[in-house]
Amino acid sequence: MKKTRSNNIEKLLRFPITWMLIGGIVLTLVQGLLLVLTERVEGALSLFLSILFSLAAILVYKLIMKYVAQKPIPELSRQHAWIEAVRGVITGAFFIAVSTLIIVLLGGYSFQWAAAADPGLILMRSMETALIAAIFEELLFRGLMLQAIQTLGGRWIALAITSLTFGAFHLGNPGATLWSALAITLEAGVLLGAAFLWRRNLWFAMGLHFAWNALEAALGIPVSGLPSAGLFTVKANGSAWLTGGDFGLEGSIVTVILGIVIAIPMLILAARKPPQTKNNSRN
């Protein structure tokens, strides 16, 4: 009787929705503790805590996948991790730089150096905030949610659901609208999901996400509606469709189109790979 009960508990824990929820709750608690601590300190100590807790989040994720889901974890393999992360950083920086440049050329943004800016402090804060978002959100949305739903319904259903959820997740941000949520769904949810399905590792998606947020913040552009004290004072001119309005760059039609353009080849390459199965390595 005890053995049967033990087997039932093990089956329940290995059910994708179960380990997705357990992992999500634990990671959210870790992130919440980090945010509480970093509100009380500044500078290098705050950055140190962010790095420390980000590493802790990765460890928690690995423990959940190994002992609760009882799954291999090739998506966080240390082999080629730095190369994949750097590729992601280059892709994310290219995406934001080109989006910003196009909007500037169309007269939507003008930049003026912030005279009172402390470049070192601004860059440190930009990287710190971007690191937290990239690590925790990718572990939650692409690591746990996408893989759990993929196990149950396939990769394309998983991509659709996680993209929509990611867009809805940003509805509570300042300046958010139904359009901005749709924009995040298309340009971020689809792009980051495509990045994961293509490379089949979280390092690439984390690098892309990190560079995206860090560059926006450093430039002084609102990140998903959240104000950024950047190196420049940014003035938005003209239609919100072009500039993104109060929500910032991610609410611009330019960013949406470019995000989809970048995601399409990733999705094509992902489709050429065999679907992930229990016996199929994800590397």
N, C-alpha and C positions, 0 to 999 in steps of 0.2 A: 504493500500500500504506500509506504514511504517512498519507495523507488518510483512508483507511478506518479506520485505527487511531485517528486523532484524533476522527473522528465517533463511534466506539464509546465512547471515553472520555467525550466530551461527553454522549452519551445516558445513560451510567451515572451521571454526576454529576447530570443533570437528573431521574433517577428519584427519586420522592418519598422513599423510604426512605433513599436515599444522602444527600441534602442534609439530611434530618432528623437522621441520625446524625452527620454532620460538624458541623452546627450545634450539636447537643447536646453533643458532646465539647468543642468550642471554648468554649462558654458555661460548661460545668462547670469547665473549667480557669481561666477568668477569675474565676468565683465563688470557686474554691478559693484563688486568689492573693489575692483581696480578703479572705477570712476570715483568712488567715495574717497579712496586714498589719494588719488592724483589731484582732487580738488583742494587738498590740504597742503600740498607741496608744489614747488615750481622748479623750472630749469632742469638741470641735469638729473636731479633726483626723480623728478616726475617722468623723464624719459627712461631712466633706469627701471622704474617700477613698471612702466608700460612694456618694456622689452621682457622683463622677468615674468609678468603675468601672461604675456603673449606666448612665451615658451611653456608656461604652465598650462595654458589652454590647449596647445598642441599635444602636450602629454596627456591631458584629460581625454582628449579626443581619441588618442591611440589606445588608452586603457578601456574606454567605452567600446571601441570597435573590436578589440582583442578579447575582452572578457565578457562583455554583454552580448554584442552582435556575433562574436566568434567568427570574425571575418579577417582575411588578410588586409594589409594596409599599404598597398603599392602606391596609392595616391600621395603618400608622405614618405616615399622612399628617399633615403639620403643620396642615392646615386643620381648624379646630374641635378641635384636640387638647386645648387647655386646657378647653374646654367639656365635652368627653366625659370627661376625667379628673375634673373637678369633679362631674359627674353620677354617676360611679362612686363617688367619695368619699361623696357624700350617700347613695347606695344602701347602701353597705357600713356606714356609721355607723348608718343606720336599722335595718339588719338586726341588728347586734350590740346596739344600745341596746334595741330592742324584745325581743329574745331574753332579754337580761339582766333587763329589767324584769319580764317574765312569770315568770321563775324566782324573782325576789325576791318577787313577789306570792304565789307558791305556796309560799313559805317555804324555798326551796332555797339561797339565798345571803343572807348578811348582810355588810355592808361597814363597816369601821372605818378612819378616816383613819390612815395610817401616820405616826406622830409624827416619825420620823427621816427622812422622805422629803424629797428635794431635788426639787421639782417641775420645775425647769428641766432638770436632768440626766435625770430619769425620762422626760420628754416627748421629749428629744433621743434617748435610747436606744431608746424605743418607735418613734419615727419611722424611725430608722436601720435597725433590724432589720426593720421592716415594709416599708421601701423595697426592701431587698435581696430579700426573699421575693417581693414583688409583681412587681418587674421581671424577675428571673431565672426564676421559676416560670411567669409568663405567657408569656414569650418561648419557653420550652421546651415547655410543655404546650399552650397555645392557639395560639401562633405557629407553632411547628415541627410538633409531633406532630399536633394536630388538623387543620391544613391539609394535611399530608402524607397522612394517612389519608383525609381528605375527598376528596382528589384521586383516590384509588384506590377507595374504597368508598362515598362519599356522606357527607353531614353527620351523619346520625343514627347510623351505625355509628361515625363518628369521635367523636361525643359520648360514646357508650357506652364505647368503648375508652379514651379519655383520662380519663373519669371514674373508671373502675375502676383505671387505672394511677395516677391521682392519689391515690386512697384507699390503694392498696398502698404507694405512695411514703412514706406516713406511718406504716407499720407499725413502723418502727424507732425511732419517737419514744418518750420515757418515758411509761409508763402506757397504751401502745397495746394494743388488743385487736382481735379480728375485728369486734366491734361498732363500735369507733371508726373502723376502716378503712371499714366500710360507711357509717357516718355521714358521713365525709369525702367518700366517693364521691357520696352523694346531695345533701348540703347545699353542698359546695364544688365538686366536679367538675362536677356538673350545673349548678349556679348560674353558675359562672364560664364554663363552656362555653356556656350559654344566653346569657349576657351578650355573649360574643364573636360568636355566631351572629346575635344580634339587631342589635347595633350595628355589627358587621363592622369593628371596630377594636380594637386592643389597649389604647388609652388608657382606655377605659371599664372594661375588665376589670382593668387595673392599679390604677386608682383605687379600685375596689370592694375588691380584695384588700388594698390598702394600708390603707384605713380600717378594715377588718375586723381585721387583725392589730394595728394601732397602738392602736385603742381597747381591745381586749382587754388588751394589755400595759400600757397606761396605767392601766387599772382594777385591775391586779394579778391578773387571771385567767390561768391557764396557756394558752399559745397552742399548740394541738395537742400538749398534754402537756409543753411546755417551760415551766418556771417563769418567772414575771415579777415583778420587783421594781417594783410599781406604786405609785400614789398611795394605794391602800387595801390593807388586809389583808382578804382575802376568806375567809370561813368557809363551807364547804359543809355543808348539813344535809339529811339524808334520803337517799332512794334515788339511786344513781348514774344511773339512767335520767333523773332530773330534773336533777341537777347536772352530770352528765358524769364524776363521780368524779375520779380523778387526771389524766385526760386533759383536763379542763376543759370549758368551754362547748360546744365542738364535739362532745362526746360525749353531749350532752343531746338527748333526744327532741324537746324544744321547738325547739331550733335546727334539727334535721333537718326538722321539719314546716314551720317558717317559711321555711326555705331553699327547700323544694319549692314552697311557695305563691308565693314571689316569682319563682321560675324559670318557673312555668307560663305566665304571660302573656308572658314573654320568648320562650319556645319557640313559642307561638302566633303571635306577631308575626314570629319568624324563619321559621316555616313558610310565611307568606304572601309572603315574599320569594323570588324565583327562586333556584335553587341556583347556587353559584359555579361558573363554568366558566373555561376559559383566556381566553375572549374577553369575560367578563363582569366588570365592575368590582365590587370588593367594598365600595365606599363606600355 
